[in-house]
Amino acid sequence: FAFRDQLLLLPNRLRFIEQIDQIISNNVSDQWVCLIDIDDFADINDVLGHRYGDLLLRSVANRLQNALGSKAFLARVGGDLFGLLGGSSSLQPELLQKLFVDPFVIDDTVHAVSMSMGMVALDSQSQSGADVLKDASIALKRTKGLQRGSHTLFTREMGVEIRERAMMMQHLHKAFDAERLYLMYQPQINLHTRKVIGFEALLRWRTDDGQMIPPTDFIPLAEHSGLIMSLGAWVLRSACFAMVQLLEHEHDLARIAVNVSAIQFRQPEFVGLVQAALRDSGLAPHYLELEITESVTVNGAAPFEDALMKLKELGVQIAIDDFGTGYSSLSYLDKLPVDRLKIDKAFVAQIDSVGGPRIAELVI
């Protein structure tokens, strides 16, 4: 009972790990573990109901059992996650994908599904069934993130990379708590008068041993872990207070620019955070410029446009960062209240080469 999934009457996660352990201890050669995940299964459950989802799971299990029989050990590892253990000839990813080309017929309804897979080969370095399953999960996650409906084969380098990311994530949390993150202020200059007219607040991380970690490394980690919310709020408040100090010392400045992550902007409380930072620091709203990337604007979702309008009503300025790459669209510039475009670095860097200024000139 403890080793059997009650819905599909298949071996469960515990039994699957036990089976992998047996294969490792018996030193059976040429064995693979494959995790198969039904893409968008949560949406299927939400839209069509749990009964329909259960019937789909049964259909998938039956198809795998009928196709593989005794050639592979099949288990239900989790919700819509199936585990296979068998020889490489039976678990060829191309053959497994072909099993799901034909749609399923459920309640007289034809339903096509796609499957994402993560695979790992058992070898002399395989330590335990739990470790192997973890490696297969890493490969599956890579598939879901990069190309759903396909497969990824786990490599040792992938494992090292994941562990390094996890380690850096830990260090990032500690660095934030220990105030090892700080702001630098990059001047914005009027090219006609050569005067400094504002600053952009840039987040930097210096480790205890003096090493600088590039923002391109730690900002995506902060976004992935959710730390970006606390970090972003701290950056916003710090920049507002710094600007007030500069103005009190009678510096003639027009704005302080703060980068805003797409994840921050999508939070319902974001406008409230901006209001609080302005109120607490005493900074007049027109001095604050929020820089958003095009990826935020491309969705054109109503909540995003509402937030933008509320910020404009406050008097805050809006700039679009990295303009000209990725999701570039002129159509949204016509309807969104944007004050400034920041031309992407790729086009600025080539300004002094032959033919280099063309795109920058076009944008201007």
TIFITOR-681721 format. One record per residue (C-alpha): residue number from 1; x, y, z. Coordinates in Angstrom, 1 decimal. Example, Ala and Ser with C-alpha at 12.3 -4.5 7.8 and 13.67 -1.06 7.14 Angstrom:
- num	X	Y	Z
- 1	12.3	-4.5	7.8
- 2	13.7	-1.1	7.1
# end
This chain:
- num	X	Y	Z
- 1	0.0	0.0	0.0
- 2	2.9	2.4	0.9
- 3	4.5	1.6	-2.5
- 4	1.5	1.8	-4.8
- 5	-0.3	4.8	-6.3
- 6	-4.0	4.4	-5.5
- 7	-5.4	6.1	-8.5
- 8	-3.5	4.4	-11.3
- 9	-2.5	1.2	-9.3
- 10	1.1	1.9	-10.4
- 11	4.3	1.8	-8.3
- 12	4.7	5.2	-6.6
- 13	7.7	7.5	-6.1
- 14	9.1	5.5	-3.1
- 15	8.9	2.2	-5.0
- 16	10.5	3.8	-8.1
- 17	13.5	5.1	-6.0
- 18	13.8	1.6	-4.5
- 19	13.9	0.0	-7.9
- 20	16.6	2.4	-9.1
- 21	18.6	1.6	-6.0
- 22	18.3	-2.1	-6.8
- 23	19.6	-1.6	-10.4
- 24	22.5	0.5	-9.0
- 25	23.5	-2.1	-6.4
- 26	23.2	-5.0	-8.9
- 27	25.4	-3.0	-11.3
- 28	23.0	-3.6	-14.2
- 29	24.5	-1.9	-17.3
- 30	22.9	0.4	-19.9
- 31	20.0	1.6	-17.8
- 32	18.2	4.9	-18.1
- 33	15.7	6.8	-16.0
- 34	13.2	9.0	-17.8
- 35	10.7	11.4	-16.2
- 36	7.7	12.3	-18.4
- 37	5.5	15.3	-17.6
- 38	2.2	16.2	-19.2
- 39	2.5	19.8	-20.4
- 40	-0.2	22.2	-19.1
- 41	-1.8	19.5	-17.0
- 42	-2.9	22.0	-14.3
- 43	-4.8	24.0	-16.9
- 44	-6.5	20.8	-18.2
- 45	-7.6	20.1	-14.6
- 46	-8.9	23.6	-14.1
- 47	-10.8	23.9	-17.3
- 48	-12.1	20.3	-17.8
- 49	-12.2	19.1	-14.2
- 50	-10.4	16.6	-12.1
- 51	-12.4	13.6	-13.3
- 52	-11.2	14.4	-16.9
- 53	-7.7	14.9	-15.6
- 54	-7.8	11.5	-13.9
- 55	-9.0	9.8	-17.1
- 56	-6.2	11.5	-19.1
- 57	-3.6	10.2	-16.6
- 58	-5.1	6.6	-16.9
- 59	-4.9	6.9	-20.7
- 60	-1.3	8.0	-20.6
- 61	-0.4	5.2	-18.2
- 62	-2.1	2.6	-20.4
- 63	-0.4	3.8	-23.5
- 64	3.0	3.6	-21.8
- 65	2.3	0.1	-20.4
- 66	1.0	-1.2	-23.7
- 67	4.0	0.2	-25.6
- 68	6.7	-0.8	-23.2
- 69	5.3	-3.8	-21.3
- 70	8.1	-5.6	-19.4
- 71	10.9	-3.6	-21.2
- 72	10.6	-0.8	-18.6
- 73	9.6	-0.2	-15.0
- 74	6.7	2.3	-15.0
- 75	5.7	4.4	-11.9
- 76	3.6	7.4	-11.1
- 77	6.2	9.7	-9.4
- 78	3.9	12.6	-8.7
- 79	0.7	14.4	-10.0
- 80	1.1	14.2	-13.7
- 81	4.7	12.9	-13.6
- 82	5.6	9.4	-14.7
- 83	8.9	7.6	-14.2
- 84	10.4	5.0	-16.5
- 85	13.4	2.8	-15.8
- 86	14.8	0.5	-18.5
- 87	17.5	-0.1	-21.2
- 88	18.6	2.6	-23.6
- 89	17.0	0.8	-26.6
- 90	13.6	0.9	-24.9
- 91	13.8	4.4	-23.6
- 92	14.9	6.2	-26.8
- 93	13.4	9.7	-26.5
- 94	12.3	9.8	-30.1
- 95	10.4	6.6	-29.7
- 96	8.8	7.8	-26.5
- 97	7.7	11.1	-28.1
- 98	6.1	9.1	-31.0
- 99	3.8	7.4	-28.4
- 100	2.1	10.7	-27.9
- 101	1.7	11.9	-31.5
- 102	-1.8	10.3	-31.7
- 103	-4.3	12.2	-29.5
- 104	-6.2	10.5	-26.7
- 105	-10.0	10.0	-26.8
- 106	-11.6	10.8	-23.5
- 107	-15.4	11.1	-23.0
- 108	-15.7	11.0	-26.8
- 109	-13.5	14.0	-27.0
- 110	-10.2	13.9	-28.9
- 111	-7.4	15.4	-26.8
- 112	-3.9	16.0	-28.1
- 113	-1.2	16.4	-25.4
- 114	2.5	17.2	-25.5
- 115	5.0	15.6	-23.1
- 116	8.3	17.0	-21.7
- 117	11.0	14.6	-20.7
- 118	14.1	14.6	-18.5
- 119	16.5	11.7	-18.9
- 120	19.6	10.5	-17.0
- 121	21.9	7.5	-17.7
- 122	22.8	5.3	-14.7
- 123	26.6	4.9	-14.5
- 124	29.3	4.2	-12.0
- 125	28.9	7.7	-10.5
- 126	25.2	7.2	-9.7
- 127	25.0	7.2	-5.9
- 128	21.3	6.5	-5.1
- 129	17.9	6.3	-6.5
- 130	16.9	9.6	-4.9
- 131	20.0	11.3	-6.4
- 132	19.2	9.9	-9.9
- 133	15.6	11.1	-9.6
- 134	16.9	14.6	-8.6
- 135	19.2	14.6	-11.7
- 136	16.3	13.6	-14.0
- 137	14.2	16.4	-12.4
- 138	16.9	18.9	-13.2
- 139	16.9	17.7	-16.9
- 140	13.1	17.9	-17.0
- 141	13.1	21.4	-15.6
- 142	15.5	22.4	-18.3
- 143	13.1	21.0	-20.9
- 144	10.1	22.8	-19.5
- 145	12.1	26.1	-19.4
- 146	13.7	25.9	-22.8
- 147	11.6	23.7	-25.1
- 148	8.5	22.1	-23.8
- 149	7.4	19.0	-25.7
- 150	11.0	17.8	-26.2
- 151	13.6	16.1	-24.0
- 152	16.8	16.9	-22.2
- 153	19.6	14.5	-21.2
- 154	21.2	15.2	-17.9
- 155	24.9	15.9	-17.9
- 156	27.3	16.3	-14.9
- 157	28.0	19.9	-16.1
- 158	24.3	20.6	-15.7
- 159	24.4	19.3	-12.1
- 160	27.4	21.5	-11.3
- 161	25.7	24.5	-12.8
- 162	22.5	24.0	-10.8
- 163	24.5	23.5	-7.6
- 164	26.5	26.7	-8.3
- 165	23.2	28.6	-8.9
- 166	21.8	27.3	-5.6
- 167	25.0	28.3	-3.8
- 168	25.0	31.8	-5.4
- 169	21.3	32.1	-4.4
- 170	22.2	31.3	-0.8
- 171	25.1	33.8	-0.9
- 172	22.8	36.5	-2.4
- 173	20.3	36.2	0.4
- 174	23.1	36.4	3.0
- 175	24.7	39.4	1.1
- 176	21.4	41.2	1.2
- 177	20.9	40.6	4.9
- 178	24.6	41.6	5.6
- 179	24.3	44.7	3.5
- 180	26.9	43.6	1.0
- 181	24.7	45.0	-1.8
- 182	24.9	48.7	-2.5
- 183	24.0	51.3	-5.0
- 184	26.2	53.2	-7.5
- 185	24.9	56.3	-9.2
- 186	25.7	56.6	-12.9
- 187	25.4	60.2	-14.2
- 188	23.1	61.1	-17.0
- 189	24.6	64.0	-19.1
- 190	23.1	66.5	-21.4
- 191	25.3	66.2	-24.5
- 192	24.7	69.9	-25.5
- 193	25.6	71.5	-22.2
- 194	27.8	68.7	-20.9
- 195	26.1	69.1	-17.5
- 196	25.0	66.3	-15.3
- 197	21.2	66.3	-15.3
- 198	20.4	63.2	-13.3
- 199	21.6	59.8	-12.1
- 200	20.7	56.2	-12.6
- 201	20.8	53.9	-9.5
- 202	22.7	50.7	-10.2
- 203	22.7	47.8	-7.9
- 204	26.1	46.2	-7.2
- 205	27.3	43.2	-5.2
- 206	30.8	43.0	-3.7
- 207	31.5	39.7	-1.8
- 208	33.4	39.6	1.5
- 209	36.7	38.9	-0.4
- 210	36.2	41.9	-2.6
- 211	35.0	40.1	-5.7
- 212	32.4	41.9	-7.8
- 213	29.5	39.8	-9.0
- 214	28.0	41.0	-12.3
- 215	24.3	42.1	-12.2
- 216	23.7	39.8	-15.2
- 217	24.5	36.9	-12.9
- 218	22.6	37.9	-9.7
- 219	19.6	39.8	-10.9
- 220	18.0	36.8	-12.8
- 221	18.7	34.7	-9.6
- 222	16.9	37.4	-7.5
- 223	14.0	37.3	-9.9
- 224	13.8	33.5	-9.9
- 225	13.9	33.3	-6.1
- 226	11.5	36.1	-5.4
- 227	14.2	38.1	-3.6
- 228	13.8	40.8	-6.3
- 229	10.7	42.1	-4.4
- 230	12.6	43.0	-1.3
- 231	15.7	44.1	-3.2
- 232	13.7	46.3	-5.6
- 233	11.8	48.0	-2.8
- 234	15.1	48.7	-1.0
- 235	16.7	50.1	-4.2
- 236	13.7	52.3	-4.9
- 237	13.6	53.8	-1.4
- 238	17.4	54.2	-1.2
- 239	17.4	56.1	-4.6
- 240	14.6	58.4	-3.5
- 241	16.3	59.3	-0.2
- 242	19.7	59.9	-2.1
- 243	18.0	62.2	-4.6
- 244	16.4	64.2	-1.8
- 245	19.9	64.7	-0.3
- 246	21.4	65.8	-3.6
- 247	18.5	68.3	-4.1
- 248	18.9	69.6	-0.5
- 249	22.6	70.4	-1.4
- 250	21.3	72.5	-4.2
- 251	22.4	70.3	-7.1
- 252	20.5	71.2	-10.3
- 253	19.1	67.8	-11.3
- 254	16.1	66.6	-13.2
- 255	15.7	63.0	-12.3
- 256	16.8	59.8	-10.5
- 257	16.3	56.7	-12.6
- 258	15.5	53.3	-11.1
- 259	15.3	50.0	-13.0
- 260	12.2	48.0	-12.4
- 261	12.0	44.2	-13.0
- 262	9.1	42.8	-14.9
- 263	8.3	40.7	-11.8
- 264	8.1	43.8	-9.6
- 265	5.9	45.6	-12.0
- 266	3.4	42.7	-12.1
- 267	2.9	42.8	-8.4
- 268	-0.5	44.4	-7.4
- 269	1.2	46.4	-4.6
- 270	3.9	47.9	-6.8
- 271	2.2	51.3	-7.2
- 272	1.7	51.5	-3.5
- 273	5.4	50.8	-2.9
- 274	6.3	53.7	-5.2
- 275	3.9	56.0	-3.4
- 276	5.3	55.0	0.0
- 277	8.9	55.6	-1.2
- 278	8.0	59.1	-2.4
- 279	6.0	59.9	0.7
- 280	8.6	58.7	3.2
- 281	11.6	60.3	1.4
- 282	9.7	63.5	0.6
- 283	10.8	63.4	-3.1
- 284	8.5	65.1	-5.5
- 285	7.2	62.5	-8.0
- 286	8.5	64.2	-11.2
- 287	12.1	63.6	-10.0
- 288	11.6	59.8	-10.2
- 289	12.0	57.9	-13.4
- 290	11.2	54.2	-13.6
- 291	13.0	52.2	-16.2
- 292	11.1	49.2	-17.6
- 293	12.2	46.8	-20.2
- 294	10.3	46.0	-23.4
- 295	9.5	42.5	-22.1
- 296	7.2	44.1	-19.6
- 297	5.3	46.1	-22.1
- 298	4.9	43.4	-24.8
- 299	2.0	41.6	-23.1
- 300	-0.1	44.8	-23.2
- 301	-2.1	43.4	-20.4
- 302	-4.7	45.6	-18.7
- 303	-3.1	45.4	-15.2
- 304	0.2	46.6	-16.7
- 305	-1.5	49.5	-18.5
- 306	-3.5	50.4	-15.4
- 307	-0.3	50.5	-13.2
- 308	1.4	52.7	-15.8
- 309	-1.5	55.1	-15.9
- 310	-1.6	55.3	-12.1
- 311	2.2	56.0	-12.0
- 312	1.8	58.8	-14.6
- 313	-1.1	60.3	-12.5
- 314	1.3	60.4	-9.6
- 315	3.7	62.4	-11.8
- 316	6.4	59.7	-12.1
- 317	8.4	59.6	-15.4
- 318	8.6	56.3	-17.4
- 319	11.5	55.2	-19.6
- 320	11.8	52.1	-21.7
- 321	15.2	50.4	-21.3
- 322	17.1	48.4	-23.9
- 323	14.9	49.7	-26.7
- 324	15.4	48.2	-30.1
- 325	15.9	44.6	-29.3
- 326	13.8	41.6	-28.4
- 327	10.1	42.6	-28.4
- 328	10.5	46.0	-30.1
- 329	7.1	47.3	-31.2
- 330	6.3	50.9	-32.2
- 331	2.6	50.3	-31.8
- 332	2.7	50.4	-28.0
- 333	4.7	53.6	-27.9
- 334	1.6	55.3	-29.4
- 335	-0.7	54.3	-26.6
- 336	1.6	54.0	-23.6
- 337	2.6	57.1	-21.6
- 338	6.3	56.8	-22.1
- 339	8.6	59.8	-21.5
- 340	11.9	58.4	-22.8
- 341	13.5	55.6	-24.8
- 342	16.9	54.2	-23.8
- 343	18.6	52.8	-26.9
- 344	20.0	49.3	-26.3
- 345	23.7	49.1	-25.6
- 346	24.3	47.0	-28.6
- 347	23.4	49.9	-30.9
- 348	25.3	52.5	-28.8
- 349	28.5	50.4	-28.7
- 350	28.7	50.4	-32.5
- 351	28.1	54.2	-33.0
- 352	31.7	54.9	-33.9
- 353	32.0	52.1	-36.5
- 354	31.2	52.4	-40.2
- 355	27.5	52.4	-40.7
- 356	27.2	51.9	-36.9
- 357	25.0	54.9	-36.0
- 358	22.1	54.0	-38.3
- 359	19.8	52.3	-35.9
- 360	20.5	54.8	-33.1
- 361	19.8	57.7	-35.5
- 362	16.6	56.0	-36.6
- 363	15.4	55.7	-33.0
- 364	16.3	59.3	-32.2
# end
